[in-house]
Amino acid sequence: MTRYPRDLRGYGRTTPDPQWPGAARVAISMVLNFEEGGENCVLHGDAASEAFLSDIAGAAQWPGQRHWNMESIYDYGARAGFWRLHRLFTSLNLPLTIYGVATALARAPEQVAAMKEAGWEIASHGLKWVEHKDMPEDQERAQIAEAIRLHTEVVGARPRGWYTGRCSVNTVRLTAEEGGFDWISDTYDDDLPYWIEAGERDQLVIPYTLEANDMRFATAPGYIEGEQFFTYLKDSFDTLYAEGLDGAPKMFSVGLHNRLIGRPGKLAGLKRFLEYARGHEGVWFATRGQIAAHWAATHPPIRRERPSQMSRARFIEVFGGIYEHSPWIAERAFDLELGPAHDCHEGMASALARIFRSASADERLGVLAAHPDLAGKLAQAKRLTAESTSEQASAGLDALSDGERATFEALNTQYTKKFGFPFIIAVKDNTKASILHAFHRRLANSRNDELAEACAQVERIAWHRLSALDL
């Protein structure tokens, strides 16, 4: 058995209506990363200097040395950039979520006081602003715990939200398992919040962004002037706002950094965007905590049985009858690489059809032969499967006149004699009249063409049966 953990389906073709407060067409989450003083630095006990997200082109770590220019750029973020952003957001009375690195917050008491005075949400951005990709799981778990402890000590309350950023493959699971976060954001995979299951606990995930993010000022390809940042944010906003008008509201995350957007030339683009977005009706500026509270109240988690998580016995019990009297198809499908993408009727239709299509010619013929005649003797004797009984009844084949029954029996006999298997059609797509028309049309087919048509109809019947399940 192979199970694929990545969720490439998400909400699928129809996203839920978030029902944002005030019937807002888009929810905007502005996020300010406070990392200055928590980055790689030998002063912090790290092996080398920082090399990430600064205005130094081609920056590289300096092992065992302080990088004075890098430190100075980070210092600018705390000393000047933060206060410029503080003045902007407080003057506009806009909410802000802080991603606060715990050790950086501990080195910035005046800034923390200003965040609290402004009523901003202060979430955790980890213990230190360092890479976690190679960190052993037990060490990362310990750092999460220490980040919470230090954050609580510095801010006066434990963080209710979490974003590591430079995370590992274990980060989302570990923060969810910690059990104290209303939301976590170490994903970039959707425009709406969603729930994940962490053992017995349901964890809300609010996806973040690396593209509507001023980090692009420090990466290539990226922004080189504030106008480009404004244009990208505006285009993103306009697209999402239009989707909201069409009945599919989303959320829009914008990522900011003191040392980047806090520079005067870059800030101008942000200011233009905020003024532009505020000029529209139906825009909800909210902290991630507010979004999380709304989502939890409006769209609470609902646990359901998922095909990719079923035992073999349960899987065969549920899907063994989808292909008429052919449970072997479900048995083989269980061993495919199933994942969240298969936890819907389209996904299971694909998995089961793959087994049917890859089966031997004799096996496929056996599936065809397992189907009953339409309105035949088994139906009259009430010996059809429950699925077949319901399907034939949907087209009125359970209430034929004597003349109609004789017509069907004659056509069944003629068809089976010519092709060697019963006439198969997805009756839920048809009426009694269209079935009779198809009978006559398909009797003129070659055996190869009719074999292909019959197999396609078997798959269509399976699709209908799966659609009726609560997947």
C-alpha positions as CSV (number, residue, x, y, z in Angstrom):
1,M,0.0,0.0,0.0
2,T,1.3,3.5,-1.0
3,R,-0.2,6.6,0.4
4,Y,0.7,10.0,-1.1
5,P,0.6,12.7,1.6
6,R,0.5,15.9,-0.4
7,D,-3.0,17.4,-0.9
8,L,-3.2,18.4,-4.6
9,R,-7.0,18.7,-4.5
10,G,-7.8,21.2,-1.8
11,Y,-11.4,22.5,-2.0
12,G,-11.7,21.2,-5.6
13,R,-13.8,23.0,-8.2
14,T,-16.1,24.8,-5.8
15,T,-14.6,26.8,-3.0
16,P,-16.7,27.4,0.2
17,D,-18.3,30.8,0.7
18,P,-16.3,32.2,3.6
19,Q,-19.2,34.5,4.6
20,W,-16.8,37.3,5.6
21,P,-18.2,39.9,8.0
22,G,-20.2,42.6,6.4
23,A,-20.5,40.4,3.2
24,A,-16.9,41.5,2.3
25,R,-15.7,40.4,-1.1
26,V,-12.2,39.9,0.1
27,A,-10.4,39.6,3.4
28,I,-7.0,41.2,3.6
29,S,-4.3,40.0,6.0
30,M,-1.4,42.4,6.3
31,V,1.6,40.7,8.0
32,L,4.8,42.3,9.3
33,N,7.7,40.0,10.0
34,F,9.8,41.1,12.9
35,E,13.1,39.2,12.5
36,E,15.7,41.8,13.3
37,G,17.8,40.6,16.2
38,G,16.8,37.0,15.7
39,E,18.8,36.3,12.5
40,N,22.0,34.3,12.1
41,C,24.8,36.0,14.0
42,V,27.8,34.8,15.9
43,L,26.6,37.1,18.7
44,H,23.5,34.8,19.0
45,G,25.6,31.7,19.2
46,D,25.3,30.9,15.5
47,A,28.1,29.5,13.4
48,A,28.0,32.2,10.7
49,S,26.4,35.5,9.8
50,E,23.0,35.9,8.0
51,A,22.8,35.8,4.2
52,F,19.0,35.9,3.6
53,L,16.6,38.7,2.7
54,S,18.7,41.8,2.6
55,D,19.7,44.5,0.1
56,I,23.2,43.0,-0.2
57,A,23.4,41.5,-3.7
58,G,24.8,37.9,-3.7
59,A,25.1,37.9,0.1
60,A,26.8,34.8,1.6
61,Q,27.3,33.7,5.2
62,W,30.6,34.6,6.9
63,P,31.5,31.5,9.0
64,G,32.7,32.5,12.5
65,Q,32.5,36.2,11.7
66,R,30.2,39.1,12.3
67,H,29.0,40.6,8.9
68,W,28.9,44.3,9.8
69,N,27.0,45.3,6.7
70,M,24.4,42.6,7.1
71,E,23.9,43.4,10.8
72,S,23.5,47.1,9.9
73,I,20.8,46.4,7.3
74,Y,18.9,44.3,9.8
75,D,19.4,47.0,12.4
76,Y,17.8,49.5,10.1
77,G,14.6,47.4,10.1
78,A,14.3,47.6,13.9
79,R,15.6,51.1,14.3
80,A,13.8,53.0,11.4
81,G,11.7,50.7,9.2
82,F,9.5,49.4,12.0
83,W,8.6,52.9,13.2
84,R,7.8,54.1,9.6
85,L,5.5,51.1,9.3
86,H,4.0,51.8,12.7
87,R,3.2,55.3,11.8
88,L,1.6,54.2,8.5
89,F,-0.6,51.5,9.9
90,T,-1.7,53.4,13.0
91,S,-2.5,56.5,11.0
92,L,-4.8,54.4,8.8
93,N,-6.1,52.5,11.7
94,L,-5.5,49.2,10.0
95,P,-5.0,45.9,11.8
96,L,-1.7,44.1,11.5
97,T,-0.4,40.6,12.4
98,I,3.2,40.5,13.6
99,Y,5.2,37.4,12.9
100,G,7.6,37.9,15.8
101,V,10.8,35.9,16.2
102,A,10.9,35.3,19.9
103,T,14.6,36.3,20.4
104,A,14.1,39.4,18.2
105,L,11.1,40.5,20.3
106,A,13.2,40.0,23.5
107,R,15.7,42.4,22.0
108,A,13.1,45.0,21.1
109,P,11.0,46.0,24.2
110,E,10.1,49.4,22.9
111,Q,8.8,48.0,19.6
112,V,6.8,45.3,21.4
113,A,5.2,47.9,23.6
114,A,4.2,49.8,20.5
115,M,2.7,46.7,18.9
116,K,0.6,46.1,22.0
117,E,-0.5,49.8,22.2
118,A,-1.6,49.5,18.6
119,G,-3.6,46.4,19.4
120,W,-1.8,44.4,16.8
121,E,-1.8,40.6,16.9
122,I,1.6,39.2,17.8
123,A,2.1,35.7,16.5
124,S,5.2,33.5,16.8
125,H,7.8,33.4,14.1
126,G,9.8,30.8,15.9
127,L,12.7,31.0,18.3
128,K,15.3,32.2,15.9
129,W,15.2,33.3,12.2
130,V,17.3,30.4,11.0
131,E,16.9,27.4,8.7
132,H,15.1,24.4,10.1
133,K,15.3,22.0,7.1
134,D,18.2,20.0,8.6
135,M,17.1,20.3,12.2
136,P,16.3,17.0,14.0
137,E,12.7,16.6,14.9
138,D,13.3,16.5,18.6
139,Q,15.4,19.7,18.4
140,E,12.7,21.5,16.4
141,R,10.1,20.4,18.9
142,A,12.2,21.8,21.7
143,Q,12.7,25.1,19.9
144,I,9.0,25.5,19.3
145,A,8.4,25.0,23.1
146,E,11.2,27.5,23.9
147,A,9.8,30.0,21.4
148,I,6.4,29.8,23.1
149,R,7.9,30.2,26.5
150,L,10.1,33.2,25.6
151,H,7.3,34.8,23.6
152,T,4.9,34.5,26.6
153,E,7.6,36.0,28.9
154,V,8.3,38.9,26.6
155,V,4.8,39.7,25.3
156,G,2.7,38.8,28.3
157,A,0.6,36.2,26.5
158,R,1.3,33.0,24.7
159,P,1.2,33.2,20.9
160,R,-2.0,31.9,19.3
161,G,-0.7,31.9,15.8
162,W,2.5,30.4,14.3
163,Y,4.7,30.8,11.2
164,T,8.3,29.5,11.0
165,G,9.0,30.5,7.4
166,R,12.4,28.7,7.0
167,C,10.7,25.5,8.0
168,S,11.3,21.8,7.8
169,V,9.1,19.0,6.5
170,N,8.1,18.4,10.2
171,T,7.1,22.0,11.1
172,V,3.4,22.0,10.3
173,R,2.9,18.6,12.0
174,L,4.9,19.7,15.1
175,T,3.1,23.0,15.5
176,A,-0.3,21.4,15.0
177,E,0.5,18.7,17.6
178,E,1.6,21.3,20.1
179,G,-2.1,22.0,20.5
180,G,-2.2,25.6,21.5
181,F,-2.4,27.5,18.2
182,D,-5.6,28.8,16.7
183,W,-3.9,29.0,13.4
184,I,-0.6,28.1,11.7
185,S,0.6,29.5,8.4
186,D,3.6,27.4,7.1
187,T,1.8,26.7,3.8
188,Y,1.3,28.6,0.6
189,D,-1.3,26.3,-1.0
190,D,-4.6,28.1,-1.0
191,D,-6.5,31.4,-1.0
192,L,-8.7,30.3,1.9
193,P,-8.1,28.8,5.3
194,Y,-8.6,25.0,5.8
195,W,-8.5,22.4,8.5
196,I,-6.0,19.5,8.9
197,E,-6.2,16.6,11.2
198,A,-3.4,16.3,13.8
199,G,-4.2,13.2,15.7
200,E,-7.4,13.9,17.6
201,R,-7.1,17.6,17.1
202,D,-8.3,19.7,14.2
203,Q,-5.8,22.4,13.3
204,L,-6.7,25.5,11.2
205,V,-4.2,26.5,8.6
206,I,-4.2,30.0,7.1
207,P,-1.9,29.9,4.1
208,Y,0.7,32.6,3.7
209,T,2.4,34.1,0.6
210,L,5.9,34.4,-0.8
211,E,4.8,36.4,-3.9
212,A,2.6,39.2,-2.6
213,N,5.6,39.8,-0.3
214,D,8.2,42.5,-0.1
215,M,10.9,39.8,0.0
216,R,10.8,40.0,-3.8
217,F,12.8,43.3,-3.3
218,A,15.6,41.1,-2.1
219,T,15.3,38.1,-4.5
220,A,15.6,37.7,-8.3
221,P,13.4,38.0,-10.2
222,G,11.9,40.7,-8.0
223,Y,10.8,44.3,-7.5
224,I,13.2,47.1,-7.9
225,E,10.8,50.0,-7.1
226,G,7.8,50.7,-5.0
227,E,5.6,51.1,-8.1
228,Q,6.2,47.5,-9.1
229,F,5.1,46.3,-5.6
230,F,2.0,48.5,-5.8
231,T,1.1,47.1,-9.3
232,Y,1.4,43.5,-8.2
233,L,-0.6,44.0,-5.1
234,K,-3.3,46.0,-7.0
235,D,-3.5,43.3,-9.7
236,S,-3.9,40.6,-7.1
237,F,-6.5,42.6,-5.2
238,D,-8.5,43.3,-8.4
239,T,-8.6,39.7,-9.3
240,L,-9.7,38.5,-5.9
241,Y,-12.2,41.4,-5.6
242,A,-13.7,40.4,-8.9
243,E,-14.0,36.7,-7.7
244,G,-15.7,38.0,-4.6
245,L,-18.2,39.9,-6.8
246,D,-18.8,36.6,-8.7
247,G,-19.7,34.8,-5.4
248,A,-16.4,33.3,-4.6
249,P,-14.7,35.5,-2.0
250,K,-11.1,34.8,-0.9
251,M,-8.5,36.1,1.4
252,F,-5.4,38.1,0.4
253,S,-2.2,37.9,2.4
254,V,0.5,40.5,2.1
255,G,3.9,39.9,3.6
256,L,6.2,42.7,4.8
257,H,9.6,43.1,6.5
258,N,10.9,46.1,8.4
259,R,14.2,46.2,6.7
260,L,12.7,45.9,3.2
261,I,9.4,47.7,2.9
262,G,10.5,50.0,5.7
263,R,12.8,51.9,3.3
264,P,11.2,55.1,2.0
265,G,11.2,54.3,-1.7
266,K,9.6,50.9,-1.1
267,L,7.1,52.1,1.4
268,A,5.5,54.4,-1.1
269,G,4.2,51.5,-3.1
270,L,2.7,49.9,0.0
271,K,1.0,53.1,1.0
272,R,-0.5,53.5,-2.5
273,F,-1.9,50.0,-2.3
274,L,-3.4,50.5,1.2
275,E,-5.1,53.7,0.0
276,Y,-6.4,51.9,-3.1
277,A,-7.8,48.9,-1.3
278,R,-9.4,51.1,1.3
279,G,-11.2,53.0,-1.5
280,H,-13.3,49.9,-2.3
281,E,-16.5,48.8,-0.5
282,G,-16.7,45.2,0.9
283,V,-13.0,44.9,2.0
284,W,-12.3,43.4,5.4
285,F,-8.9,44.2,6.8
286,A,-8.3,41.7,9.5
287,T,-5.6,40.0,11.6
288,R,-5.0,36.4,11.0
289,G,-6.5,35.7,14.5
290,Q,-9.7,37.5,13.5
291,I,-9.8,35.4,10.3
292,A,-9.2,32.2,12.3
293,A,-12.0,33.1,14.8
294,H,-14.4,33.8,12.0
295,W,-13.5,30.6,10.1
296,A,-13.8,28.4,13.2
297,A,-17.3,29.8,13.9
298,T,-18.5,29.8,10.3
299,H,-16.8,26.7,9.0
300,P,-16.0,24.4,11.9
301,P,-14.0,21.2,11.2
302,I,-16.0,18.2,10.0
303,R,-14.4,14.9,10.1
304,R,-15.4,12.3,7.6
305,E,-14.3,8.9,6.4
306,R,-11.6,9.3,3.7
307,P,-10.9,6.5,1.2
308,S,-7.2,7.1,1.4
309,Q,-7.3,6.5,5.1
310,M,-9.5,3.4,5.1
311,S,-8.3,-0.1,6.1
312,R,-8.3,-2.6,3.3
313,A,-11.4,-4.4,4.6
314,R,-13.3,-1.2,4.9
315,F,-12.2,0.0,1.4
316,I,-13.4,-3.2,-0.2
317,E,-16.6,-3.0,1.8
318,V,-17.4,0.5,0.5
319,F,-16.1,0.2,-3.1
320,G,-16.3,-3.5,-3.8
321,G,-19.7,-3.2,-5.5
322,I,-19.0,-0.1,-7.6
323,Y,-18.1,-2.4,-10.5
324,E,-20.8,-5.0,-10.8
325,H,-19.9,-8.2,-9.0
326,S,-16.2,-7.4,-9.4
327,P,-14.7,-6.6,-5.9
328,W,-11.2,-7.5,-7.3
329,I,-11.1,-4.0,-8.8
330,A,-11.4,-2.4,-5.4
331,E,-8.9,-4.8,-3.9
332,R,-6.3,-3.8,-6.5
333,A,-7.2,-0.1,-6.3
334,F,-6.4,-0.1,-2.6
335,D,-2.7,-0.8,-3.5
336,L,-2.4,2.3,-5.7
337,E,-0.7,5.5,-4.7
338,L,-3.8,7.0,-3.1
339,G,-3.9,10.3,-1.3
340,P,-6.2,13.3,-0.5
341,A,-6.9,13.8,-4.2
342,H,-8.7,10.5,-4.2
343,D,-11.0,11.4,-1.2
344,C,-13.8,12.4,-3.5
345,H,-15.9,10.6,-6.1
346,E,-13.8,11.8,-9.0
347,G,-10.7,10.6,-7.3
348,M,-12.1,7.2,-6.6
349,A,-13.6,7.0,-10.1
350,S,-10.1,7.5,-11.4
351,A,-8.5,4.9,-9.1
352,L,-11.1,2.2,-9.9
353,A,-11.1,3.0,-13.6
354,R,-7.3,2.7,-13.8
355,I,-7.6,-0.9,-12.5
356,F,-10.4,-1.7,-14.9
357,R,-8.5,-0.2,-17.9
358,S,-5.3,-2.0,-17.0
359,A,-6.9,-5.4,-16.5
360,S,-6.5,-8.2,-19.0
361,A,-9.0,-8.5,-21.8
362,D,-10.6,-11.6,-20.2
363,E,-10.9,-9.7,-16.9
364,R,-12.6,-6.7,-18.5
365,L,-14.9,-9.1,-20.4
366,G,-15.8,-10.7,-17.1
367,V,-16.9,-7.4,-15.7
368,L,-19.1,-6.9,-18.7
369,A,-20.6,-10.3,-18.3
370,A,-21.3,-9.6,-14.7
371,H,-23.9,-7.0,-15.6
372,P,-27.5,-8.1,-15.8
373,D,-29.7,-7.7,-18.9
374,L,-31.8,-4.6,-18.8
375,A,-35.3,-5.4,-17.6
376,G,-34.3,-9.1,-17.9
377,K,-35.1,-12.2,-15.9
378,L,-33.0,-11.2,-12.9
379,A,-34.8,-8.0,-12.6
380,Q,-38.2,-9.7,-12.8
381,A,-37.1,-12.1,-10.1
382,K,-35.8,-9.2,-8.0
383,R,-32.3,-10.7,-7.9
384,L,-30.4,-7.6,-9.0
385,T,-27.9,-5.8,-6.8
386,A,-29.3,-2.8,-4.9
387,E,-27.4,-0.5,-7.2
388,S,-28.7,-2.1,-10.4
389,T,-32.2,-2.2,-9.1
390,S,-32.1,1.5,-8.3
391,E,-30.5,2.4,-11.7
392,Q,-33.1,0.4,-13.7
393,A,-35.9,1.9,-11.8
394,S,-34.6,5.4,-12.5
395,A,-35.4,4.9,-16.2
396,G,-38.7,3.2,-15.6
397,L,-37.4,-0.2,-16.5
398,D,-39.1,-1.7,-13.4
399,A,-42.6,-0.8,-14.8
400,L,-42.7,-2.0,-18.3
401,S,-45.8,-3.1,-20.2
402,D,-45.9,-6.6,-21.5
403,G,-45.1,-5.3,-25.0
404,E,-42.2,-3.2,-23.8
405,R,-40.8,-6.2,-21.8
406,A,-41.0,-8.4,-24.9
407,T,-39.1,-5.8,-26.9
408,F,-36.3,-5.5,-24.4
409,E,-36.0,-9.3,-24.1
410,A,-35.7,-9.6,-27.9
411,L,-33.1,-6.9,-28.1
412,N,-31.1,-8.4,-25.2
413,T,-31.1,-11.7,-26.9
414,Q,-30.0,-10.2,-30.3
415,Y,-27.3,-8.1,-28.6
416,T,-25.8,-10.9,-26.5
417,K,-25.8,-13.3,-29.4
418,K,-23.8,-10.9,-31.6
419,F,-21.3,-9.5,-29.0
420,G,-21.1,-12.2,-26.3
421,F,-21.9,-9.9,-23.4
422,P,-24.9,-8.0,-22.1
423,F,-26.0,-4.6,-23.4
424,I,-24.7,-2.1,-20.9
425,I,-25.7,1.5,-20.6
426,A,-25.7,4.1,-17.8
427,V,-29.4,4.3,-17.4
428,K,-29.2,7.3,-15.1
429,D,-28.1,9.3,-18.2
430,N,-31.1,8.0,-20.2
431,T,-34.8,7.5,-20.6
432,K,-36.6,4.4,-21.7
433,A,-36.8,5.9,-25.2
434,S,-33.2,6.8,-25.5
435,I,-32.1,3.4,-24.2
436,L,-34.1,1.7,-27.0
437,H,-32.6,4.1,-29.5
438,A,-29.1,3.2,-28.2
439,F,-29.9,-0.5,-28.5
440,H,-30.7,-0.2,-32.2
441,R,-27.7,2.1,-32.9
442,R,-25.2,0.0,-31.1
443,L,-26.3,-3.3,-32.6
444,A,-24.8,-2.0,-35.9
445,N,-21.3,-1.6,-34.3
446,S,-18.4,-3.9,-34.8
447,R,-17.5,-6.0,-31.9
448,N,-14.3,-4.0,-31.1
449,D,-16.2,-0.7,-31.2
450,E,-19.0,-2.1,-29.1
451,L,-16.5,-3.5,-26.6
452,A,-15.0,0.0,-26.2
453,E,-18.5,1.5,-25.8
454,A,-19.6,-1.0,-23.3
455,C,-16.4,-0.5,-21.2
456,A,-17.0,3.3,-21.3
457,Q,-20.6,2.7,-20.1
458,V,-19.3,0.5,-17.2
459,E,-17.1,3.4,-16.1
460,R,-20.0,5.8,-16.4
461,I,-22.1,3.6,-14.2
462,A,-19.3,3.4,-11.7
463,W,-19.1,7.2,-11.7
464,H,-22.8,7.5,-10.9
465,R,-22.5,5.0,-8.1
466,L,-19.6,6.9,-6.6
467,S,-21.4,10.2,-6.9
468,A,-24.2,8.8,-4.7
469,L,-21.7,8.1,-1.9
470,D,-20.9,10.7,0.7
471,L,-17.3,11.2,-0.2
